[in-house]
Amino acid sequence: MISKFTKNTTIKLFGISIFFSAVAIIASYFLFSDSKINISYISAIYGIFMFLFGLMMISLVSNELKFSKEQVKDIVDSNIFMMSSLGRAIARKDSDSGIHNYRVALMTTHLGEKIGMRREDMQMLILGSFLHDIGKIGITDEILLKPGKLTPEEFAIIKKHVEYGEKMIMGQGWLSGAHKIVSEHHEHWDGSGYPKGLSEKEISIQARIFAVIDVFDSLCSKRPYHEEYSFEDAIKILKNESGESFDPQVVKLFLKEADFLYKNLYNKSEIEIENMLKEKINYHFGH
């Protein structure tokens, strides 16, 4: 039987580890990027990594320390709250709310479940979905939120967000799986993407799944640089890009689920989506 003292001490040690991980990540940003950053985004980074680290520890806490289901639920809920109150600042860099991260995490998880991914891979899908654009904090609002077409020079700067994101999570062993989505979600099936020009199955399955869903949700959402597309137009774009930007098999799978996902997610509020995601997190991390 693990004593209450041991459990409380363990939680404190988790907290200390979270703090130093967050400090290391923030420091790496300043070392590798010459961009200026607002204090709210520093808070956002700290909050989102506290959340993600907490998720990675849930299984250990539950299985090794024999926490009750109620205690595990409290840990999950606490980390969800930290992410929702601080991490949304990242998503709001180029969208109207934090709902984008919630929806893409839900849809990515749904497809992962459909192809029978292992539990560990499902956890990495969720982590990577939250972290995919964290490097955008290094891109100035003047470029990121520009309503018109980017110049070639501006697009080159935008593409650096992948590099920034990679460097922020570099050396964080507990995020090694999330690194695949962070570093590869702009790679294209035909090799025309960035940053490495990977093609076909050189791109991880996690990133191939996420890329389709990320573009779909971006198209179906209002952004500073485009209006919301209709479901039909978004689907048409995915079909046109199948075999070029996207893995044809992933597109085929997504098209089978797209109508269901759209009808069940795009008419819901941010709070409703967040609660749906909590259930998925509890399932994939909590037992």
C-alpha positions in Angstrom: 0.0 0.0 0.0 1.4 3.4 -1.0 1.2 5.9 1.8 -0.6 9.2 1.5 2.7 10.9 2.2 4.4 9.1 -0.7 1.5 10.1 -3.0 1.7 13.7 -2.0 5.4 13.7 -2.3 5.2 12.2 -5.7 2.8 14.9 -6.9 5.1 17.6 -5.6 8.0 16.0 -7.5 5.8 16.0 -10.6 5.2 19.7 -10.1 8.9 20.4 -9.8 9.7 18.4 -12.9 6.9 20.3 -14.8 8.4 23.6 -13.7 11.9 22.8 -14.8 10.7 21.3 -18.1 8.7 24.5 -18.8 11.7 26.7 -18.0 13.9 24.6 -20.3 11.5 24.9 -23.1 11.0 28.6 -22.7 14.7 29.1 -22.5 15.3 27.1 -25.7 12.9 29.5 -27.5 15.0 32.5 -26.6 18.2 30.7 -27.5 17.0 29.6 -31.0 14.8 32.4 -32.0 15.4 36.1 -32.5 11.7 36.9 -32.5 10.1 38.9 -29.7 7.5 37.2 -27.6 4.7 38.6 -25.5 4.5 37.5 -21.8 1.1 36.0 -22.5 2.6 33.5 -24.8 5.3 32.6 -22.3 2.4 31.9 -19.9 0.7 29.9 -22.7 3.8 27.7 -23.3 4.1 27.1 -19.5 0.5 26.2 -19.2 0.4 23.8 -22.2 3.5 22.0 -21.2 2.2 21.6 -17.7 -0.9 20.0 -19.2 1.0 17.7 -21.5 3.5 16.6 -18.9 0.6 15.8 -16.6 -1.0 13.7 -19.2 2.1 11.6 -19.7 2.3 10.9 -16.0 -1.3 9.8 -15.5 -0.7 6.2 -16.5 2.3 6.0 -14.2 0.3 7.5 -11.3 -2.6 5.3 -11.9 -0.7 2.0 -12.5 2.3 2.3 -10.2 1.0 4.3 -7.3 -2.5 2.8 -7.2 -4.3 6.1 -7.2 -8.1 5.9 -7.1 -10.1 6.6 -10.2 -11.3 9.8 -8.5 -7.7 11.0 -7.8 -6.7 10.2 -11.4 -9.8 12.1 -12.7 -8.7 15.1 -10.5 -5.3 15.1 -12.1 -6.7 14.9 -15.6 -9.2 17.7 -14.9 -6.6 19.9 -13.3 -4.3 19.6 -16.3 -7.2 20.2 -18.7 -8.1 23.4 -16.8 -4.5 24.7 -17.0 -4.4 24.0 -20.8 -7.8 25.6 -21.4 -7.0 28.7 -19.4 -3.5 29.3 -20.7 -2.8 27.1 -23.8 -5.6 28.7 -25.9 -3.4 31.7 -26.3 -1.4 29.7 -28.8 -4.4 28.7 -30.9 -5.6 32.3 -30.8 -2.5 33.5 -32.6 -4.3 32.8 -35.9 -7.8 31.6 -35.1 -10.8 33.1 -33.3 -10.7 30.7 -30.4 -9.0 27.7 -28.8 -11.5 25.4 -30.3 -9.2 24.5 -33.2 -6.8 22.5 -31.0 -9.7 20.7 -29.4 -11.4 19.7 -32.7 -8.2 18.5 -34.4 -7.3 16.5 -31.3 -10.8 14.9 -31.3 -10.8 14.2 -35.0 -7.3 12.9 -35.1 -8.1 10.6 -32.2 -11.2 9.4 -34.0 -9.2 8.3 -37.1 -6.5 6.8 -34.9 -9.2 4.7 -33.2 -10.6 3.7 -36.6 -7.3 2.2 -37.8 -6.7 0.5 -34.5 -3.7 2.4 -33.2 -2.0 1.3 -30.1 -2.6 3.1 -26.8 0.9 4.7 -26.9 0.3 6.0 -30.4 -3.1 7.4 -29.5 -1.5 9.3 -26.6 1.1 10.7 -29.0 -1.7 11.7 -31.5 -3.4 13.7 -28.7 -0.1 15.3 -27.5 1.0 16.2 -31.0 -2.4 17.7 -31.9 -2.1 20.1 -29.0 1.5 21.0 -29.8 1.5 21.1 -33.6 1.7 24.8 -34.0 3.5 25.9 -30.9 6.3 27.3 -33.0 3.9 30.0 -34.2 4.6 32.0 -31.1 7.9 32.9 -32.8 6.1 34.4 -35.8 5.2 38.1 -35.6 1.5 38.9 -35.8 2.1 41.2 -38.7 2.9 38.2 -40.8 0.9 35.5 -39.1 -2.3 37.5 -39.2 -1.8 39.2 -42.6 -5.2 39.2 -44.4 -3.7 39.2 -47.9 -1.3 36.9 -49.8 2.1 36.4 -48.3 5.2 37.5 -50.2 7.8 34.7 -50.7 9.9 36.3 -48.0 7.0 36.3 -45.5 6.1 32.7 -46.4 9.7 31.7 -45.7 9.4 33.2 -42.2 6.0 31.4 -41.6 7.7 28.1 -42.4 10.2 28.7 -39.6 7.4 27.9 -37.1 8.2 24.2 -37.6 11.8 24.7 -36.8 10.9 26.8 -33.7 8.5 24.1 -32.5 11.1 21.3 -33.0 13.6 23.3 -30.9 11.2 24.0 -28.1 10.5 20.3 -27.5 14.0 19.1 -28.4 15.4 16.9 -25.6 12.0 16.5 -23.9 11.9 12.7 -23.8 8.3 12.6 -22.7 7.3 14.4 -25.9 9.3 12.3 -28.3 6.2 11.0 -30.0 4.6 14.4 -30.4 7.8 15.5 -32.2 6.6 13.6 -35.3 3.5 15.8 -35.7 5.3 19.0 -34.8 8.0 18.4 -37.3 6.2 16.7 -40.1 2.6 18.1 -40.4 3.6 20.3 -43.3 5.3 17.6 -45.3 3.4 16.5 -48.4 2.8 13.0 -49.8 4.5 14.0 -53.1 7.6 15.5 -51.4 6.7 19.1 -52.1 6.2 20.1 -48.4 8.5 21.4 -45.8 10.9 21.5 -43.9 12.6 18.3 -45.1 10.7 17.5 -48.3 9.7 14.0 -47.0 7.4 12.0 -49.2 5.0 9.1 -48.9 5.8 6.7 -46.0 8.9 8.7 -45.0 6.2 10.8 -43.2 5.0 9.3 -40.0 1.4 8.0 -40.0 0.7 10.3 -37.1 1.7 13.4 -39.2 -0.2 12.0 -42.3 -3.4 11.7 -40.4 -3.0 15.0 -38.6 -2.2 16.9 -41.8 -5.5 16.0 -43.4 -7.5 17.0 -40.3 -5.6 20.2 -39.7 -6.3 21.5 -43.2 -9.9 20.4 -43.1 -10.5 22.2 -39.8 -8.6 25.3 -41.0 -10.8 25.5 -44.1 -14.0 25.1 -42.1 -13.0 27.8 -39.6 -12.8 31.6 -40.1 -9.2 32.8 -40.1 -7.7 36.3 -40.5 -6.5 35.3 -43.9 -9.7 33.6 -45.2 -13.4 33.2 -44.6 -15.0 29.9 -43.5 -15.3 27.4 -46.3 -18.4 25.3 -46.7 -18.2 21.6 -45.9 -18.6 20.7 -49.5 -15.8 23.0 -50.6 -13.4 21.8 -47.9 -14.1 18.2 -49.0 -13.5 19.1 -52.6 -10.1 20.6 -51.7 -9.0 17.5 -49.8 -10.0 15.3 -52.8 -8.0 17.5 -55.2 -5.0 17.4 -52.9 -5.2 13.6 -52.4 -2.0 12.0 -53.7 -0.3 15.4 -53.8 -0.4 17.0 -50.3 -2.1 14.1 -48.6 -1.8 10.3 -48.2 -4.6 9.0 -50.5 -5.5 6.2 -48.0 -5.8 8.7 -45.1 -8.0 11.0 -47.3 -10.1 7.9 -48.2 -10.6 7.1 -44.5 -11.3 10.6 -43.5 -13.9 11.0 -46.2 -15.8 8.1 -44.8 -16.0 9.8 -41.4 -16.1 13.5 -42.5 -19.9 13.9 -42.5 -20.3 12.3 -39.1 -17.5 14.4 -37.6 -18.7 17.6 -39.2 -22.3 17.1 -38.0 -21.2 16.1 -34.5 -18.5 18.7 -33.8 -19.1 21.9 -35.8 -22.4 22.7 -34.2 -21.0 22.6 -30.7 -19.5 25.2 -28.4 -15.9 25.3 -27.3 -16.9 24.1 -23.8 -18.8 21.2 -25.3 -15.9 20.2 -27.5 -13.5 20.5 -24.5 -15.7 18.1 -22.5 -15.8 15.6 -25.3 -12.0 15.8 -25.5 -11.8 15.2 -21.7 -13.6 11.9 -22.2 -11.1 10.8 -24.9 -8.2 11.8 -22.7 -9.6 9.9 -19.7 -10.0 6.9 -21.9 -6.6 6.9 -23.5 -4.5 8.1 -20.6 -6.6 7.2 -17.5 -6.6 3.4 -17.5 
